[in-house]
Amino acid sequence: MQKIRVKIKGYDHKVVDKTIEAICKNVVDTGARVRGPVPLPNKRWIMALHRGPHIDAKSKEHIGMIEHTRLVDILEANAKTIESLTHMQLPAGVEIKIS
């Protein structure tokens, strides 16, 4: 049994979810089975920046980013499934890793 693991990362959760839906639809149309999507823990980066250049060091502004990650397993994949995954158009801001 051949299993393909697809990991999708992005900073906008709506775009990541739409990408997952498109991948699942393409995979099911080719005859393979899908297990997932599984939401993985979000990675969060937060930075504190001074508002003024010289005075009032207690006045800070917090800026942050959140990276959303989803995991999908594709079971019983065939050549048509792999071809549809490689030729799929992805939206900007989404990273996909196939293993």
Backbone bond lengths (Angstrom), bond angles and torsions (degrees), N, CA, C in turn:
res aa  C-N    CA-C-N  psi(-1)  N-CA   C-N-CA  omega(-1)  CA-C   N-CA-C  phi
1 M - - - 1.446 - - 1.521 108.70 -
2 Q 1.319 116.20 124.63 1.446 121.75 -178.58 1.522 109.43 -94.04
3 K 1.333 116.00 132.02 1.458 120.90 179.95 1.518 108.97 -124.52
4 I 1.330 115.61 131.68 1.458 122.13 176.78 1.513 107.32 -113.77
5 R 1.330 116.44 129.92 1.463 121.77 179.23 1.526 108.82 -107.97
6 V 1.326 115.77 124.21 1.458 122.29 -178.37 1.524 107.88 -114.74
7 K 1.328 115.83 128.10 1.470 122.00 -179.68 1.525 107.73 -119.39
8 I 1.332 116.37 123.76 1.454 121.94 -177.39 1.515 109.27 -115.15
9 K 1.359 116.46 131.07 1.464 122.00 179.17 1.518 109.00 -125.73
10 G 1.330 115.71 145.89 1.456 120.52 176.62 1.516 110.43 -170.52
11 Y 1.339 115.31 166.21 1.455 120.36 -178.03 1.526 112.74 -96.13
12 D 1.324 118.67 -12.97 1.467 122.72 177.27 1.528 108.30 -114.60
13 H 1.319 116.92 117.28 1.467 120.03 -173.86 1.520 112.25 -67.71
14 K 1.327 118.74 -27.11 1.464 120.90 179.35 1.528 110.66 -69.00
15 V 1.312 117.10 -41.09 1.461 121.21 179.24 1.524 110.37 -68.23
16 V 1.325 116.67 -38.95 1.469 120.98 178.23 1.528 110.17 -63.38
17 D 1.338 117.66 -43.13 1.461 120.89 -179.95 1.534 112.03 -66.93
18 K 1.335 117.68 -38.02 1.466 120.64 177.23 1.529 110.99 -65.81
19 T 1.325 116.35 -37.68 1.461 120.57 177.75 1.524 110.59 -65.12
20 I 1.323 116.41 -41.64 1.468 120.68 177.97 1.522 110.59 -62.01
21 E 1.328 117.21 -43.57 1.468 120.25 178.99 1.525 111.12 -60.98
22 A 1.340 116.88 -41.92 1.468 120.52 179.80 1.524 111.34 -65.68
23 I 1.328 117.03 -41.20 1.469 120.38 178.43 1.515 110.78 -63.56
24 C 1.332 116.87 -46.40 1.472 120.44 -179.46 1.525 111.14 -62.09
25 K 1.332 117.33 -40.22 1.467 120.78 179.62 1.521 110.73 -64.63
26 N 1.347 117.80 -44.17 1.465 120.89 178.76 1.522 111.91 -63.63
27 V 1.319 116.91 -39.49 1.463 120.63 -177.77 1.523 110.75 -69.26
28 V 1.321 117.63 -42.49 1.467 120.58 -179.97 1.527 110.12 -66.91
29 D 1.329 118.54 -35.12 1.465 121.72 178.19 1.525 112.24 -65.30
30 T 1.344 117.81 -27.63 1.466 120.29 179.39 1.522 112.81 -85.93
31 G 1.334 118.21 -6.09 1.456 120.82 175.53 1.511 115.27 102.22
32 A 1.303 119.09 4.28 1.468 122.03 178.74 1.533 109.55 -92.90
33 R 1.317 115.69 167.12 1.467 121.19 177.73 1.520 109.69 -103.29
34 V 1.333 115.07 151.59 1.459 121.46 -178.43 1.517 109.15 -119.61
35 R 1.329 116.17 135.03 1.460 122.34 172.49 1.525 107.09 -118.67
36 G 1.304 116.17 114.77 1.458 120.13 -179.58 1.508 110.02 128.76
37 P 1.275 120.61 -165.38 1.451 130.31 5.01 1.524 112.65 -77.80
38 V 1.319 115.14 144.78 1.456 122.46 178.34 1.526 107.99 -108.76
39 P 1.340 118.41 117.72 1.465 118.89 177.03 1.526 110.74 -75.97
40 L 1.314 116.38 123.63 1.457 121.86 177.72 1.524 109.02 -90.95
41 P 1.322 118.41 163.45 1.474 119.87 -179.90 1.527 112.32 -59.10
42 N 1.327 115.14 141.94 1.461 121.37 179.54 1.516 110.13 -77.65
43 K 1.324 115.23 144.65 1.464 120.70 172.98 1.519 107.38 -98.85
44 R 1.316 116.61 135.04 1.454 121.80 -174.39 1.518 109.94 -126.31
45 W 1.343 116.33 129.46 1.452 122.73 176.09 1.519 108.01 -117.47
46 I 1.338 116.96 126.79 1.461 122.09 179.29 1.527 108.44 -129.05
47 M 1.339 115.75 133.68 1.461 121.74 178.55 1.522 108.67 -125.30
48 A 1.320 116.35 145.01 1.456 122.23 175.12 1.530 108.69 -109.93
49 L 1.334 116.45 123.00 1.461 122.06 -178.24 1.523 109.76 -117.55
50 H 1.329 116.60 142.47 1.464 121.29 175.75 1.522 108.98 -70.06
51 R 1.320 116.25 138.34 1.468 120.08 178.78 1.526 111.63 -77.24
52 G 1.305 116.49 -41.05 1.465 120.25 -179.86 1.512 110.63 -107.26
53 P 1.327 117.55 152.28 1.465 119.36 -176.22 1.528 114.33 -76.73
54 H 1.358 118.91 -25.96 1.453 119.23 -171.14 1.527 114.29 -121.49
55 I 1.328 118.40 -40.22 1.460 120.31 -171.29 1.513 111.15 -118.97
56 D 1.290 114.95 168.71 1.464 123.86 174.06 1.532 111.31 58.25
57 A 1.321 115.06 69.01 1.462 120.74 -178.79 1.525 112.42 -69.55
58 K 1.336 117.66 -13.98 1.468 119.90 178.67 1.526 112.02 -79.86
59 S 1.305 117.79 -14.96 1.457 121.87 179.68 1.533 108.71 -87.04
60 K 1.324 116.47 103.17 1.460 121.15 -176.99 1.520 110.45 -125.77
61 E 1.311 114.61 155.02 1.451 121.95 177.91 1.532 107.39 -117.95
62 H 1.340 116.60 132.84 1.459 120.82 -178.35 1.524 110.00 -100.47
63 I 1.328 114.87 129.27 1.461 121.96 178.91 1.523 107.02 -123.04
64 G 1.329 116.58 135.88 1.458 118.71 -177.66 1.513 113.06 -143.21
65 M 1.324 115.12 160.84 1.457 123.21 176.11 1.517 108.09 -134.53
66 I 1.327 116.47 146.19 1.461 122.29 177.60 1.525 108.15 -124.22
67 E 1.332 116.57 128.99 1.463 121.98 177.46 1.532 108.67 -103.70
68 H 1.334 116.06 119.91 1.460 122.25 -179.63 1.527 109.10 -95.70
69 T 1.328 116.61 137.55 1.461 121.69 -176.85 1.525 109.69 -131.32
70 R 1.331 115.73 136.51 1.464 121.84 176.36 1.525 108.62 -129.08
71 L 1.329 115.76 152.26 1.463 122.32 -177.82 1.523 108.78 -128.23
72 V 1.336 116.93 132.77 1.463 122.72 178.56 1.521 108.09 -131.74
73 D 1.333 116.62 132.92 1.457 122.13 173.82 1.521 108.37 -105.16
74 I 1.328 116.35 132.50 1.458 122.28 178.14 1.521 107.00 -110.43
75 L 1.323 116.04 119.51 1.462 122.20 -177.53 1.523 109.53 -105.09
76 E 1.317 116.00 149.54 1.462 123.91 178.27 1.527 111.68 55.99
77 A 1.315 115.68 47.55 1.462 120.72 -179.12 1.523 110.72 -77.26
78 N 1.317 115.73 145.78 1.462 121.11 176.39 1.522 108.52 -121.71
79 A 1.319 117.58 -174.92 1.467 121.73 -176.87 1.524 111.35 -64.80
80 K 1.316 116.71 -34.62 1.467 120.50 179.54 1.534 111.16 -65.83
81 T 1.327 116.63 -36.50 1.461 121.62 178.77 1.524 110.54 -65.71
82 I 1.314 116.62 -46.19 1.468 121.05 -178.87 1.529 110.16 -64.87
83 E 1.320 117.07 -39.69 1.461 120.58 178.60 1.527 111.79 -64.69
84 S 1.330 116.80 -40.24 1.468 119.07 179.62 1.525 111.47 -68.47
85 L 1.341 118.18 -31.80 1.460 120.75 177.22 1.529 111.81 -70.20
86 T 1.330 117.00 -39.17 1.460 119.32 -177.00 1.524 112.53 -74.72
87 H 1.331 118.30 -27.66 1.462 121.27 -177.94 1.524 112.71 -98.79
88 M 1.293 117.82 12.87 1.463 121.42 -177.40 1.532 110.56 -80.11
89 Q 1.328 116.32 138.74 1.459 121.86 177.73 1.532 108.88 -84.81
90 L 1.333 117.32 123.53 1.455 122.22 -179.24 1.519 110.22 -105.09
91 P 1.334 117.48 144.60 1.466 119.41 175.90 1.521 111.53 -70.79
92 A 1.326 115.84 161.39 1.463 121.29 179.60 1.519 109.60 -68.24
93 G 1.318 116.37 142.63 1.463 121.13 177.28 1.508 114.13 91.27
94 V 1.330 118.08 8.68 1.463 121.61 179.47 1.522 108.49 -120.63
95 E 1.332 114.87 131.44 1.465 121.02 177.21 1.516 108.10 -109.99
96 I 1.313 116.62 133.32 1.456 121.02 179.97 1.521 108.92 -121.60
97 K 1.329 115.81 137.94 1.460 121.60 178.58 1.528 107.48 -128.92
98 I 1.319 116.36 121.49 1.466 122.23 -178.10 1.509 108.29 -110.18
99 S 1.338 116.01 126.63 1.462 120.15 177.56 1.509 110.51 -138.68
